[in-house]
Amino acid sequence: MDVHSAHPVASTGRFRTEGADISVDALRAHYSAYRCAQIPRVVDVTELKGAVLSAYRELGDEVELDAQEHTSADGALGYGFRLRRIDAKTDSPARAERVTTVLRDHGLLDWAQHAAHQLLPVVDTITGRRLHYERVFVLVYREGDYIGPHGAEEDTDLDRFNLQFPLCYGTVGSMRVLREGFLEPMYDRDGDARLLGPHMWHEVPPLLRLPDGPDPLRLVVSLRLRAHG
């Protein structure tokens, strides 16, 4: 679908949960060790990329800034981050209604519910928990936006999970995960589903501009999942 069309809509196609490159045992082992897993090429995101980009552009200045400045004390730099959010969970009823309408008009509410229905059986197997879908939101990274290292002992809600579909426009994105003492990159790949659990040390490096490239943009379609039982 043309990402420049007036009103692209994400369609609820079939998700791939089996294949030679999808080893549930390997995904379970990775999750057990690092509290995260990346399921490869579960869906064609061509239409999704157009729909999310269109929704982001339609909301414009209504996209909320989500940021925390770093503090320094005793020679240590505190946790900080800067990004934006498209999320109906907000203190403003008017903004919540506006975001919900835009996401619905672009087919993103239906897409997220369909994705959760298709992928939750695999996610349950990987985590060993029973999860349900709560809502969809979009994290927006523009040039230089990032999230500092966080997680693990800082997590207090051990029943909260995220299933993310990172989409990059004119850039290369990644998340870095603490593995065997080092923050190692998990690269964003169109169509991958990235599962993030509690007690996971990770960061999002600053989004960079490619040489002579356009303004970089990273939109992360995020499904909030919650464990029960």
C-alpha positions, 0 to 999 in steps of 0.5 A: 500500500502507498504510504503517502495515500490519504488513508491507508488501513492495516488489514488483518492478515494471517500470522506465521507461528510455525516454520523451520526458522521458528523454534519454540524451544529456542525462543523459550530458552532465550526468554528464560535466560534474558526475559525477551525473545524475537519471533522472526517474520511472523507477518507481512507489515507492508500495510501496517507500516503505511497505516501507522505512519499515516496515523502518526502524521494525522495526529501531528502535534497531538503525539505526546512527549514522554521524557525524563531528564537525567540527574547526576549525583555522587558521580553517577548519571541517573536514568533518562529517556526521550520519545513520544507516545500514541496511547489512548491511556492518558489523563486527557479524555479528549486526547484518549478519544482522539487517539482511539478514533485515529487508531480505529480509522486506520485499522490498528485496533482490529490489527492489534486484536487479531495479532494478539489472538494469533500469537498469544498461544505461542507467547504463553508457551514461551513465557510459561504464563497465561496472558491476555491482551489489554491495548495497543499503543505506538512508541515514536522515536525521532532523530536522537530519541532513546531510552537509557538502560533500565529494567530488572530490579527496577520492575515492580509489575511482574505481570506486564508484558509487551509484544512489539513490532518495530518499524523503521523509516529511513534508518536502522533501529535496535534494542540492546539487551543485557546478555552475558555481561554486555548490552548486545543489539537485537536489530529491528526487522520488519515482520518480527515480533519482539516479546519483552518480559519483566526483569529484563535489562535493556536500552534503546540506542539513539535513533541515527540518521543515515548518511545523506538520508531523510529524517529517521523515524522509528514507530513501535507498534506495542501490544500490552499483555498482562499475565493472569493465573 
